[in-house]
């Protein structure tokens, strides 16, 4: 079972995992910041971007807008950057 990501945990790093968003185990109700990053490590190659975009799209009805998506360094982690509308 996936670990639940609380608003407090997410607020410390300002990062939530795509997996938690897609599995509905992330609680953003008390998230205090305007900006948020979604980290995707699931899959290989382009699949990581797909999961990040799927998670960003899942947050759209909750008032989050996708700003950018990027892959960083040798870790090949993909991050999607969002802003609360």
N, C-alpha and C positions, 0 to 999 in steps of 0.2 A: 504494500500500500504506500502511496506517495506521502511524503511529509507535508503537512499543512504549512503554508507560508502566511504568517500573520502580517497585519499592517505595520506593526512595530518592527518586525524582522526586515520587511521590505524597505521601510523608511530609513533604517540604518545604512543601507547600501544604495538605496534608490534603484535597486535591480530586482526584478522578479523573473522567475524562470518561465519559459514558454510552456513547459510541461505542466507547471502548477496552474497556469491560466487555462490550458486546454483540458486539464483533468478537474477543473473547478475546485482546486485546493488552495487557491490564493484568495486572501481576504483584503481587498483594497478599500473597504468602506471607511476606515479611519486613516487612510494614507494622507499625510498632511502637505505633501509637496505638489507643485504644479507639473514637474517633469518626472518621467519614469523611463527606465530602460528595461527592455525584455531581453533576456539572454537565452539563446538557443544552442544547445549542445547535442541535441538528439539528431540522429541521422548522419549521413555523410554527404559531403559536397553541397550541392544546391538544396538538398533536403533541409539543411539547417536554416537556410533563408526561408524556405517554405513554412517551417514550423513557427519561425519568428513572425512572419506575415499573418499566419493563421491566428496566432495569439493576439496580434495587434488588431486584427479585424474583429475578434471576439470582444475586445474592449471598446470598439467604436460606439456601440449603442449606450455605453456607460459614460460617454463624454470624453473619450481619449482620442486624440488625433495623431496619426503617424507623421513624424517629421523626416526621418531618415532611417536607413538600415546600412550596417557596415560589418565587415569581417576584420578582426584585429589579430595581428601577429601570427606567430607560428601555432598558436592554440587552435586557430580556425573557428573560434567561437563567433557566432553571429549575434549582433545586438541590434534591436529595433528601438528607436528613440521616439517617445511619445510626449505630447503636451495635453494637459487637461483643458478642454474648451471652456 
